[in-house]
């Protein structure tokens, strides 16, 4: 019971600071709670911001919690930087269906960020990868392939 309480407390602390800069001595970048420091340092630089938005199976609607996180990301993107948005899906269902739902998720997030920030398409790279796509080409070691999510990477 204590173990689960400690894990919950740690996760809560990290989730609350997902899009807020962490003290330099604690980490080099701001990251989503699902990433470890060892993974993030492979190609993420100090000042970069990473956020992962998870979806229910076949879902692509943004929740109120997602909107709050995306508002923060949009503000940071507006200030400076280049945005990369990578959409993923699980391997359940047909490849065509997975590609379609993955595209909807990715574009829902990108369109929201673009509208909220006022930035142009040339300030971002957007891609969605179905179950058979190669993730290596993203040059983003912290990606979440074959999960129902969209990874957002703000390079500052």
N, C-alpha and C positions, 0 to 999 in steps of 0.2 A: 504494500500500500504506500509506503514512504517512497519507494522507487518511482511509482507512477506520479506521485505528488511532485517530486523533484523534477521529473521530466516535464510535467505540465507547466511548472513554474518557469523552467528554462525556455520552453517553447514560447510561453506568453511574453517573456522578456524580449526575445528575439523578434517575434511577430510585431510587437509594439514599435520596434525601431527599424522595421524593414526598409522604409524609404527615408529615414533620417540618418545623417552621417554618424558613424560610430567614432569614438575617440581614436586617434591615430595609433596609440599604443595597443588598442584592442584588435584592430583589423586594418587592412589597407584599403578596403572598399566597403560600400554599403551593399549588403546582399540579402537575398531572401533566406528565410530560416532553413530551407532544405539544402543549402549548399555548405560545404565545409571549407575551411580556410585553405586546405591543401588543394582542393579542386579550383577554387576561385583564383588562386595566384598563378595558374598556368597561363592565362592570357588576359586577365583583367587587371587594369592599372588603378592606382590610387585615384580616387575621385569618380570612378565609374559607379554606376548604380544598376543593380540587377533586381528584377522583380519577376516572380512567376505567378500567373493567375491560373488556378485550377478550375476545371469544369466537370459537371456531372456527365455521365455517358450520354452522348448525343446532344448535350447542351451547348449553347453558344451565347446565351444571354448573360449580361453583366449584372452582378449583384450590387447592392448598395455598398457593401464592404469593398468590392472591386473598384467601384467608382471613386471612393475615397483615395485608394492607393493610386489609381490612374490620374486623379487630379494632381497629386503630388508629383508624379512622373511628368505630366504635361508641363507643369510649372518649371521643373528642372530642365526639361528639353527646350522650353521657350528661352531660357536664360543662355544656354550654350549646349553644344554637343551634337553628336550624331546618334540616331536611334536605330537599333536593330530589333526587329520583332520576328520571333520564330515560333510557329505553331506546330503542335504535335497532336497525335491521337494514339489510342491504343490499337491493338490488332484484332479486336472483335468486329465482326461485320465485314462487309465486302470492302475491297480496296477503294472502289469508286465512292462508296458512301463515306468512308473514313476521310478521303481526300476532300470531299465536299464539306463535311462538318469541320474539318481542320481549317479550311479556307474561311469559313464563316466565323470561326473563333478568332482567327488571326486578323481578319479585316474588321471585325467588330472592335477589337482593341486598337488597331492602328487608326481607324477612322475616328474613334473617340479621342485619342491622343492628338491627332492632327487637328481636329476641330477645336479642341480645348486649348491647344498651344498656339495655333495660328501658323504653324510651320508648314513648309512645302514638302512635296514628295521627295525632292532631291536631297533632303536632310535626313533621309531614312532608308533603310534596307528592310524589306519585308519578304518573308518566305514561309511557306507551310510545307511540312514534310509528312507524307503519308507513311504507312507502316514499312514500305520498302525503300524509302529514300535514304541516301547516305548522309549522315549527320556530320561526318568529319569535315566536309567542305565548308561548314559554317565557321570554322576556326573559333569555336566557342565550347570549350571543354565542359562547361557547366550546364550544357543542354540536357533536357529531360525527354529523350526520344521514347516513343511508344507509351507516353502518358497523356492523359486528357488535359493538356495545359498549353499555355502560351508563355514563352520566356521573353522578357523585355530587357534589353541591355542598352543603357545610355552611356555612350563613350564620351567622357568630358575632357 
